[in-house]
Amino acid sequence: MVNRPPEKFDPDYVATLRKILDIAVEQIALENRTPATKAKMAQTIVRRAADGVTDANDLVSSAVRAGETRAA
């Protein structure tokens, strides 16, 4: 897949990023699945996607790493 950011996040791309978030959340500890931690994970995904990362596995991995530590 090409690592080029989309011109903008269209609704289909946002839906894909949401699915990536859902997959990542399933991979973190139950006690970390707070709204704040999910928000931190979503920010990680969006930031990476905006930087041009398009590989779903890479985005999931980044979000899982962010979710390993519970947000305040």
C-alpha positions in Angstrom: 0.0 0.0 0.0 1.2 3.5 -0.8 2.1 5.7 2.2 0.5 8.8 1.0 -2.1 10.7 3.1 -5.5 11.2 1.6 -6.3 14.8 0.5 -9.0 14.7 3.2 -10.7 12.0 5.3 -13.8 11.2 3.4 -16.6 9.3 5.1 -15.5 5.9 3.8 -11.9 6.5 5.1 -13.3 7.6 8.5 -15.3 4.4 8.6 -12.2 2.4 7.9 -10.3 4.2 10.6 -13.2 3.5 13.0 -12.9 -0.2 12.2 -9.2 -0.1 12.9 -9.9 1.5 16.3 -12.5 -1.2 17.1 -9.9 -3.9 16.2 -7.3 -2.2 18.3 -9.5 -1.7 21.3 -10.3 -5.5 21.4 -6.6 -6.1 21.8 -6.0 -4.1 25.0 -6.8 -5.1 28.6 -10.4 -4.7 29.7 -9.5 -2.3 32.4 -7.9 0.0 29.9 -11.0 0.3 27.7 -12.0 3.6 29.1 -13.4 6.5 26.9 -10.2 8.4 27.6 -7.9 5.6 26.5 -10.1 5.0 23.4 -9.8 8.7 22.6 -6.0 8.5 22.9 -6.0 5.5 20.6 -8.2 7.3 18.1 -5.8 10.3 18.1 -2.9 8.0 17.5 -4.7 6.4 14.5 -5.7 9.7 13.0 -2.3 11.3 13.5 -0.5 8.4 11.9 -3.0 8.3 9.0 -2.6 12.1 8.5 1.2 11.5 8.3 0.6 9.1 5.5 0.5 5.7 7.1 -2.1 3.6 5.3 -1.2 0.1 6.4 -4.1 -1.2 8.7 -1.8 -3.5 10.7 0.6 -0.6 11.4 -2.2 1.6 12.5 -3.6 -1.1 14.8 -0.2 -1.8 16.3 0.3 1.9 17.0 -3.1 2.2 18.6 -2.6 -0.9 20.8 0.7 0.5 22.0 -1.0 3.7 22.9 -3.8 1.8 24.7 -1.4 -0.3 26.8 -1.3 2.6 29.3 -4.6 3.7 30.6 -5.4 7.4 30.0 -6.4 9.6 32.9 
